[in-house]
């Protein structure tokens, strides 16, 4: 999360990667969920974050 912390696109791709890792390998779930929560606070109007958050919620992270 320290790589380009102020660039949405980089952080979004990192969150997306962690989402896939959580979904298919059951790793990185807490880290990814935490990053998505942080991104949602920083960028509340970015609707693409909602679909990733739903996946983390599906796996029991809220």
PDB file with one MODEL, atoms N, CA, C and O in Angstrom:
MODEL        1
ATOM      1  N   UNK A   1       0.811  -1.189   0.000  1.00  0.00           N
ATOM      2  CA  UNK A   1       0.000   0.000   0.000  1.00  0.00           C
ATOM      3  C   UNK A   1       0.855   1.252   0.000  1.00  0.00           C
ATOM      4  O   UNK A   1       0.339   2.358  -0.165  1.00  0.00           O
ATOM      5  N   UNK A   2       2.158   1.089   0.184  1.00  0.00           N
ATOM      6  CA  UNK A   2       3.049   2.230   0.205  1.00  0.00           C
ATOM      7  C   UNK A   2       3.451   2.666  -1.195  1.00  0.00           C
ATOM      8  O   UNK A   2       4.031   3.740  -1.358  1.00  0.00           O
ATOM      9  N   UNK A   3       3.159   1.862  -2.206  1.00  0.00           N
ATOM     10  CA  UNK A   3       3.509   2.204  -3.574  1.00  0.00           C
ATOM     11  C   UNK A   3       2.488   3.210  -4.092  1.00  0.00           C
ATOM     12  O   UNK A   3       1.303   2.894  -4.199  1.00  0.00           O
ATOM     13  N   UNK A   4       2.941   4.411  -4.413  1.00  0.00           N
ATOM     14  CA  UNK A   4       2.071   5.473  -4.928  1.00  0.00           C
ATOM     15  C   UNK A   4       0.784   5.596  -4.099  1.00  0.00           C
ATOM     16  O   UNK A   4      -0.306   5.393  -4.634  1.00  0.00           O
ATOM     17  N   UNK A   5       0.892   5.920  -2.820  1.00  0.00           N
ATOM     18  CA  UNK A   5      -0.294   5.932  -1.954  1.00  0.00           C
ATOM     19  C   UNK A   5      -1.346   6.969  -2.334  1.00  0.00           C
ATOM     20  O   UNK A   5      -2.498   6.855  -1.915  1.00  0.00           O
ATOM     21  N   UNK A   6      -0.974   7.969  -3.113  1.00  0.00           N
ATOM     22  CA  UNK A   6      -1.932   9.018  -3.469  1.00  0.00           C
ATOM     23  C   UNK A   6      -2.500   8.865  -4.873  1.00  0.00           C
ATOM     24  O   UNK A   6      -3.229   9.740  -5.340  1.00  0.00           O
ATOM     25  N   UNK A   7      -2.182   7.779  -5.546  1.00  0.00           N
ATOM     26  CA  UNK A   7      -2.677   7.573  -6.907  1.00  0.00           C
ATOM     27  C   UNK A   7      -3.783   6.523  -6.893  1.00  0.00           C
ATOM     28  O   UNK A   7      -3.550   5.352  -6.594  1.00  0.00           O
ATOM     29  N   UNK A   8      -4.988   6.970  -7.223  1.00  0.00           N
ATOM     30  CA  UNK A   8      -6.147   6.086  -7.166  1.00  0.00           C
ATOM     31  C   UNK A   8      -5.971   4.850  -8.036  1.00  0.00           C
ATOM     32  O   UNK A   8      -6.234   3.737  -7.581  1.00  0.00           O
ATOM     33  N   UNK A   9      -5.533   5.023  -9.278  1.00  0.00           N
ATOM     34  CA  UNK A   9      -5.437   3.888 -10.197  1.00  0.00           C
ATOM     35  C   UNK A   9      -4.522   2.792  -9.668  1.00  0.00           C
ATOM     36  O   UNK A   9      -4.829   1.608  -9.805  1.00  0.00           O
ATOM     37  N   UNK A  10      -3.409   3.172  -9.071  1.00  0.00           N
ATOM     38  CA  UNK A  10      -2.473   2.188  -8.523  1.00  0.00           C
ATOM     39  C   UNK A  10      -3.105   1.467  -7.341  1.00  0.00           C
ATOM     40  O   UNK A  10      -3.045   0.241  -7.251  1.00  0.00           O
ATOM     41  N   UNK A  11      -3.708   2.224  -6.440  1.00  0.00           N
ATOM     42  CA  UNK A  11      -4.330   1.628  -5.259  1.00  0.00           C
ATOM     43  C   UNK A  11      -5.531   0.757  -5.633  1.00  0.00           C
ATOM     44  O   UNK A  11      -5.776  -0.276  -5.010  1.00  0.00           O
ATOM     45  N   UNK A  12      -6.275   1.182  -6.654  1.00  0.00           N
ATOM     46  CA  UNK A  12      -7.413   0.396  -7.133  1.00  0.00           C
ATOM     47  C   UNK A  12      -6.946  -0.950  -7.684  1.00  0.00           C
ATOM     48  O   UNK A  12      -7.539  -1.987  -7.385  1.00  0.00           O
ATOM     49  N   UNK A  13      -5.891  -0.933  -8.482  1.00  0.00           N
ATOM     50  CA  UNK A  13      -5.377  -2.189  -9.048  1.00  0.00           C
ATOM     51  C   UNK A  13      -4.829  -3.106  -7.963  1.00  0.00           C
ATOM     52  O   UNK A  13      -4.981  -4.325  -8.044  1.00  0.00           O
ATOM     53  N   UNK A  14      -4.198  -2.532  -6.957  1.00  0.00           N
ATOM     54  CA  UNK A  14      -3.721  -3.327  -5.833  1.00  0.00           C
ATOM     55  C   UNK A  14      -4.904  -3.967  -5.103  1.00  0.00           C
ATOM     56  O   UNK A  14      -4.861  -5.151  -4.770  1.00  0.00           O
ATOM     57  N   UNK A  15      -5.944  -3.197  -4.859  1.00  0.00           N
ATOM     58  CA  UNK A  15      -7.143  -3.727  -4.196  1.00  0.00           C
ATOM     59  C   UNK A  15      -7.800  -4.810  -5.039  1.00  0.00           C
ATOM     60  O   UNK A  15      -8.268  -5.817  -4.507  1.00  0.00           O
ATOM     61  N   UNK A  16      -7.834  -4.606  -6.342  1.00  0.00           N
ATOM     62  CA  UNK A  16      -8.413  -5.599  -7.243  1.00  0.00           C
ATOM     63  C   UNK A  16      -7.612  -6.898  -7.200  1.00  0.00           C
ATOM     64  O   UNK A  16      -8.188  -7.985  -7.165  1.00  0.00           O
ATOM     65  N   UNK A  17      -6.293  -6.785  -7.202  1.00  0.00           N
ATOM     66  CA  UNK A  17      -5.438  -7.967  -7.103  1.00  0.00           C
ATOM     67  C   UNK A  17      -5.642  -8.704  -5.792  1.00  0.00           C
ATOM     68  O   UNK A  17      -5.703  -9.933  -5.771  1.00  0.00           O
ATOM     69  N   UNK A  18      -5.749  -7.963  -4.705  1.00  0.00           N
ATOM     70  CA  UNK A  18      -5.990  -8.585  -3.404  1.00  0.00           C
ATOM     71  C   UNK A  18      -7.368  -9.233  -3.351  1.00  0.00           C
ATOM     72  O   UNK A  18      -7.563 -10.247  -2.681  1.00  0.00           O
ATOM     73  N   UNK A  19      -8.312  -8.644  -4.057  1.00  0.00           N
ATOM     74  CA  UNK A  19      -9.660  -9.210  -4.123  1.00  0.00           C
ATOM     75  C   UNK A  19      -9.630 -10.575  -4.809  1.00  0.00           C
ATOM     76  O   UNK A  19     -10.206 -11.542  -4.309  1.00  0.00           O
ATOM     77  N   UNK A  20      -8.956 -10.647  -5.953  1.00  0.00           N
ATOM     78  CA  UNK A  20      -8.844 -11.928  -6.656  1.00  0.00           C
ATOM     79  C   UNK A  20      -8.089 -12.948  -5.808  1.00  0.00           C
ATOM     80  O   UNK A  20      -8.465 -14.119  -5.756  1.00  0.00           O
ATOM     81  N   UNK A  21      -7.029 -12.501  -5.147  1.00  0.00           N
ATOM     82  CA  UNK A  21      -6.254 -13.397  -4.298  1.00  0.00           C
ATOM     83  C   UNK A  21      -7.123 -13.917  -3.150  1.00  0.00           C
ATOM     84  O   UNK A  21      -7.041 -15.093  -2.797  1.00  0.00           O
ATOM     85  N   UNK A  22      -7.934 -13.067  -2.582  1.00  0.00           N
ATOM     86  CA  UNK A  22      -8.841 -13.469  -1.507  1.00  0.00           C
ATOM     87  C   UNK A  22      -9.865 -14.470  -2.020  1.00  0.00           C
ATOM     88  O   UNK A  22     -10.136 -15.489  -1.385  1.00  0.00           O
ATOM     89  N   UNK A  23     -10.426 -14.160  -3.178  1.00  0.00           N
ATOM     90  CA  UNK A  23     -11.503 -14.972  -3.729  1.00  0.00           C
ATOM     91  C   UNK A  23     -11.035 -16.367  -4.138  1.00  0.00           C
ATOM     92  O   UNK A  23     -11.761 -17.343  -3.948  1.00  0.00           O
ATOM     93  N   UNK A  24      -9.844 -16.468  -4.690  1.00  0.00           N
ATOM     94  CA  UNK A  24      -9.397 -17.743  -5.253  1.00  0.00           C
ATOM     95  C   UNK A  24      -8.339 -18.464  -4.428  1.00  0.00           C
ATOM     96  O   UNK A  24      -8.211 -19.684  -4.526  1.00  0.00           O
ATOM     97  N   UNK A  25      -7.573 -17.727  -3.610  1.00  0.00           N
ATOM     98  CA  UNK A  25      -6.523 -18.363  -2.809  1.00  0.00           C
ATOM     99  C   UNK A  25      -6.738 -18.174  -1.313  1.00  0.00           C
ATOM    100  O   UNK A  25      -5.995 -18.710  -0.491  1.00  0.00           O
ATOM    101  N   UNK A  26      -7.775 -17.398  -0.973  1.00  0.00           N
ATOM    102  CA  UNK A  26      -8.110 -17.122   0.425  1.00  0.00           C
ATOM    103  C   UNK A  26      -6.947 -16.476   1.180  1.00  0.00           C
ATOM    104  O   UNK A  26      -6.724 -16.761   2.356  1.00  0.00           O
ATOM    105  N   UNK A  27      -6.212 -15.606   0.490  1.00  0.00           N
ATOM    106  CA  UNK A  27      -5.106 -14.858   1.087  1.00  0.00           C
ATOM    107  C   UNK A  27      -5.306 -13.382   0.774  1.00  0.00           C
ATOM    108  O   UNK A  27      -5.914 -13.031  -0.237  1.00  0.00           O
ATOM    109  N   UNK A  28      -4.794 -12.526   1.640  1.00  0.00           N
ATOM    110  CA  UNK A  28      -4.856 -11.089   1.403  1.00  0.00           C
ATOM    111  C   UNK A  28      -6.216 -10.468   1.649  1.00  0.00           C
ATOM    112  O   UNK A  28      -6.451  -9.314   1.291  1.00  0.00           O
ATOM    113  N   UNK A  29      -7.107 -11.223   2.254  1.00  0.00           N
ATOM    114  CA  UNK A  29      -8.484 -10.747   2.439  1.00  0.00           C
ATOM    115  C   UNK A  29      -8.558  -9.538   3.367  1.00  0.00           C
ATOM    116  O   UNK A  29      -9.182  -8.532   3.027  1.00  0.00           O
ATOM    117  N   UNK A  30      -7.940  -9.627   4.512  1.00  0.00           N
ATOM    118  CA  UNK A  30      -7.989  -8.521   5.477  1.00  0.00           C
ATOM    119  C   UNK A  30      -7.315  -7.279   4.909  1.00  0.00           C
ATOM    120  O   UNK A  30      -7.836  -6.170   5.030  1.00  0.00           O
ATOM    121  N   UNK A  31      -6.158  -7.470   4.291  1.00  0.00           N
ATOM    122  CA  UNK A  31      -5.419  -6.345   3.715  1.00  0.00           C
ATOM    123  C   UNK A  31      -6.229  -5.671   2.605  1.00  0.00           C
ATOM    124  O   UNK A  31      -6.319  -4.445   2.545  1.00  0.00           O
ATOM    125  N   UNK A  32      -6.810  -6.481   1.740  1.00  0.00           N
ATOM    126  CA  UNK A  32      -7.609  -5.944   0.646  1.00  0.00           C
ATOM    127  C   UNK A  32      -8.846  -5.220   1.131  1.00  0.00           C
ATOM    128  O   UNK A  32      -9.184  -4.148   0.630  1.00  0.00           O
ATOM    129  N   UNK A  33      -9.514  -5.800   2.098  1.00  0.00           N
ATOM    130  CA  UNK A  33     -10.712  -5.176   2.650  1.00  0.00           C
ATOM    131  C   UNK A  33     -10.370  -3.847   3.313  1.00  0.00           C
ATOM    132  O   UNK A  33     -11.103  -2.868   3.169  1.00  0.00           O
ATOM    133  N   UNK A  34      -9.273  -3.817   4.027  1.00  0.00           N
ATOM    134  CA  UNK A  34      -8.825  -2.585   4.670  1.00  0.00           C
ATOM    135  C   UNK A  34      -8.509  -1.505   3.633  1.00  0.00           C
ATOM    136  O   UNK A  34      -8.857  -0.338   3.814  1.00  0.00           O
ATOM    137  N   UNK A  35      -7.850  -1.905   2.556  1.00  0.00           N
ATOM    138  CA  UNK A  35      -7.525  -0.957   1.492  1.00  0.00           C
ATOM    139  C   UNK A  35      -8.792  -0.424   0.831  1.00  0.00           C
ATOM    140  O   UNK A  35      -8.896   0.774   0.568  1.00  0.00           O
ATOM    141  N   UNK A  36      -9.748  -1.298   0.563  1.00  0.00           N
ATOM    142  CA  UNK A  36     -11.012  -0.860  -0.039  1.00  0.00           C
ATOM    143  C   UNK A  36     -11.741   0.115   0.881  1.00  0.00           C
ATOM    144  O   UNK A  36     -12.280   1.119   0.415  1.00  0.00           O
ATOM    145  N   UNK A  37     -11.763  -0.169   2.172  1.00  0.00           N
ATOM    146  CA  UNK A  37     -12.411   0.746   3.115  1.00  0.00           C
ATOM    147  C   UNK A  37     -11.745   2.121   3.081  1.00  0.00           C
ATOM    148  O   UNK A  37     -12.421   3.150   3.102  1.00  0.00           O
ATOM    149  N   UNK A  38     -10.418   2.124   3.028  1.00  0.00           N
ATOM    150  CA  UNK A  38      -9.680   3.382   2.970  1.00  0.00           C
ATOM    151  C   UNK A  38      -9.974   4.129   1.665  1.00  0.00           C
ATOM    152  O   UNK A  38     -10.155   5.347   1.665  1.00  0.00           O
ATOM    153  N   UNK A  39     -10.019   3.393   0.564  1.00  0.00           N
ATOM    154  CA  UNK A  39     -10.314   4.017  -0.725  1.00  0.00           C
ATOM    155  C   UNK A  39     -11.739   4.565  -0.766  1.00  0.00           C
ATOM    156  O   UNK A  39     -11.978   5.634  -1.328  1.00  0.00           O
ATOM    157  N   UNK A  40     -12.677   3.844  -0.177  1.00  0.00           N
ATOM    158  CA  UNK A  40     -14.064   4.316  -0.147  1.00  0.00           C
ATOM    159  C   UNK A  40     -14.203   5.610   0.658  1.00  0.00           C
ATOM    160  O   UNK A  40     -15.025   6.466   0.329  1.00  0.00           O
ATOM    161  N   UNK A  41     -13.409   5.745   1.697  1.00  0.00           N
ATOM    162  CA  UNK A  41     -13.431   6.987   2.475  1.00  0.00           C
ATOM    163  C   UNK A  41     -12.808   8.142   1.693  1.00  0.00           C
ATOM    164  O   UNK A  41     -13.284   9.276   1.751  1.00  0.00           O
ATOM    165  N   UNK A  42     -11.742   7.834   0.965  1.00  0.00           N
ATOM    166  CA  UNK A  42     -11.024   8.865   0.218  1.00  0.00           C
ATOM    167  C   UNK A  42     -11.720   9.233  -1.082  1.00  0.00           C
ATOM    168  O   UNK A  42     -11.732  10.396  -1.483  1.00  0.00           O
ATOM    169  N   UNK A  43     -12.304   8.228  -1.740  1.00  0.00           N
ATOM    170  CA  UNK A  43     -12.948   8.422  -3.044  1.00  0.00           C
ATOM    171  C   UNK A  43     -14.383   7.876  -3.004  1.00  0.00           C
ATOM    172  O   UNK A  43     -14.668   6.870  -3.654  1.00  0.00           O
ATOM    173  N   UNK A  44     -15.274   8.506  -2.268  1.00  0.00           N
ATOM    174  CA  UNK A  44     -16.628   7.959  -2.103  1.00  0.00           C
ATOM    175  C   UNK A  44     -17.449   7.904  -3.392  1.00  0.00           C
ATOM    176  O   UNK A  44     -18.428   7.162  -3.462  1.00  0.00           O
ATOM    177  N   UNK A  45     -17.073   8.665  -4.398  1.00  0.00           N
ATOM    178  CA  UNK A  45     -17.839   8.695  -5.650  1.00  0.00           C
ATOM    179  C   UNK A  45     -17.341   7.706  -6.697  1.00  0.00           C
ATOM    180  O   UNK A  45     -17.897   7.640  -7.793  1.00  0.00           O
ATOM    181  N   UNK A  46     -16.313   6.943  -6.382  1.00  0.00           N
ATOM    182  CA  UNK A  46     -15.777   5.958  -7.332  1.00  0.00           C
ATOM    183  C   UNK A  46     -16.608   4.677  -7.224  1.00  0.00           C
ATOM    184  O   UNK A  46     -16.374   3.842  -6.350  1.00  0.00           O
ATOM    185  N   UNK A  47     -17.570   4.540  -8.116  1.00  0.00           N
ATOM    186  CA  UNK A  47     -18.509   3.416  -8.047  1.00  0.00           C
ATOM    187  C   UNK A  47     -17.847   2.075  -8.318  1.00  0.00           C
ATOM    188  O   UNK A  47     -18.388   1.042  -7.924  1.00  0.00           O
ATOM    189  N   UNK A  48     -16.697   2.057  -8.978  1.00  0.00           N
ATOM    190  CA  UNK A  48     -16.024   0.789  -9.250  1.00  0.00           C
ATOM    191  C   UNK A  48     -15.546   0.107  -7.972  1.00  0.00           C
ATOM    192  O   UNK A  48     -15.280  -1.095  -7.975  1.00  0.00           O
ATOM    193  N   UNK A  49     -15.436   0.851  -6.895  1.00  0.00           N
ATOM    194  CA  UNK A  49     -15.037   0.263  -5.617  1.00  0.00           C
ATOM    195  C   UNK A  49     -16.152  -0.581  -5.008  1.00  0.00           C
ATOM    196  O   UNK A  49     -15.887  -1.512  -4.247  1.00  0.00           O
ATOM    197  N   UNK A  50     -17.384  -0.258  -5.340  1.00  0.00           N
ATOM    198  CA  UNK A  50     -18.529  -0.963  -4.755  1.00  0.00           C
ATOM    199  C   UNK A  50     -18.529  -2.451  -5.087  1.00  0.00           C
ATOM    200  O   UNK A  50     -18.832  -3.278  -4.227  1.00  0.00           O
ATOM    201  N   UNK A  51     -18.192  -2.795  -6.320  1.00  0.00           N
ATOM    202  CA  UNK A  51     -18.214  -4.210  -6.708  1.00  0.00           C
ATOM    203  C   UNK A  51     -17.128  -5.000  -5.984  1.00  0.00           C
ATOM    204  O   UNK A  51     -17.333  -6.164  -5.638  1.00  0.00           O
ATOM    205  N   UNK A  52     -15.979  -4.376  -5.755  1.00  0.00           N
ATOM    206  CA  UNK A  52     -14.917  -5.063  -5.012  1.00  0.00           C
ATOM    207  C   UNK A  52     -15.332  -5.228  -3.554  1.00  0.00           C
ATOM    208  O   UNK A  52     -15.107  -6.283  -2.961  1.00  0.00           O
ATOM    209  N   UNK A  53     -15.928  -4.206  -2.979  1.00  0.00           N
ATOM    210  CA  UNK A  53     -16.378  -4.287  -1.588  1.00  0.00           C
ATOM    211  C   UNK A  53     -17.409  -5.400  -1.423  1.00  0.00           C
ATOM    212  O   UNK A  53     -17.405  -6.101  -0.412  1.00  0.00           O
ATOM    213  N   UNK A  54     -18.288  -5.567  -2.404  1.00  0.00           N
ATOM    214  CA  UNK A  54     -19.292  -6.634  -2.345  1.00  0.00           C
ATOM    215  C   UNK A  54     -18.641  -8.011  -2.297  1.00  0.00           C
ATOM    216  O   UNK A  54     -19.135  -8.905  -1.611  1.00  0.00           O
ATOM    217  N   UNK A  55     -17.546  -8.186  -3.012  1.00  0.00           N
ATOM    218  CA  UNK A  55     -16.845  -9.476  -2.995  1.00  0.00           C
ATOM    219  C   UNK A  55     -16.258  -9.732  -1.617  1.00  0.00           C
ATOM    220  O   UNK A  55     -16.383 -10.837  -1.089  1.00  0.00           O
ATOM    221  N   UNK A  56     -15.622  -8.729  -1.028  1.00  0.00           N
ATOM    222  CA  UNK A  56     -15.087  -8.907   0.324  1.00  0.00           C
ATOM    223  C   UNK A  56     -16.220  -9.181   1.314  1.00  0.00           C
ATOM    224  O   UNK A  56     -16.068 -10.013   2.209  1.00  0.00           O
ATOM    225  N   UNK A  57     -17.342  -8.498   1.166  1.00  0.00           N
ATOM    226  CA  UNK A  57     -18.492  -8.751   2.041  1.00  0.00           C
ATOM    227  C   UNK A  57     -18.998 -10.180   1.882  1.00  0.00           C
ATOM    228  O   UNK A  57     -19.387 -10.819   2.860  1.00  0.00           O
ATOM    229  N   UNK A  58     -18.993 -10.678   0.648  1.00  0.00           N
ATOM    230  CA  UNK A  58     -19.431 -12.046   0.375  1.00  0.00           C
ATOM    231  C   UNK A  58     -18.587 -13.057   1.150  1.00  0.00           C
ATOM    232  O   UNK A  58     -19.099 -14.076   1.612  1.00  0.00           O
ATOM    233  N   UNK A  59     -17.295 -12.769   1.288  1.00  0.00           N
ATOM    234  CA  UNK A  59     -16.391 -13.679   1.987  1.00  0.00           C
ATOM    235  C   UNK A  59     -16.350 -13.405   3.485  1.00  0.00           C
ATOM    236  O   UNK A  59     -15.469 -13.900   4.189  1.00  0.00           O
ATOM    237  N   UNK A  60     -17.308 -12.612   3.972  1.00  0.00           N
ATOM    238  CA  UNK A  60     -17.449 -12.430   5.415  1.00  0.00           C
ATOM    239  C   UNK A  60     -16.655 -11.286   6.005  1.00  0.00           C
ATOM    240  O   UNK A  60     -16.543 -11.186   7.226  1.00  0.00           O
ATOM    241  N   UNK A  61     -16.103 -10.424   5.175  1.00  0.00           N
ATOM    242  CA  UNK A  61     -15.347  -9.280   5.673  1.00  0.00           C
ATOM    243  C   UNK A  61     -16.214  -8.039   5.554  1.00  0.00           C
ATOM    244  O   UNK A  61     -16.699  -7.711   4.471  1.00  0.00           O
ATOM    245  N   UNK A  62     -16.408  -7.350   6.675  1.00  0.00           N
ATOM    246  CA  UNK A  62     -17.265  -6.157   6.627  1.00  0.00           C
ATOM    247  C   UNK A  62     -16.708  -5.048   7.442  1.00  0.00           C
ATOM    248  O   UNK A  62     -17.303  -3.973   7.512  1.00  0.00           O
TER     249      UNK A  62
ENDMDL
END
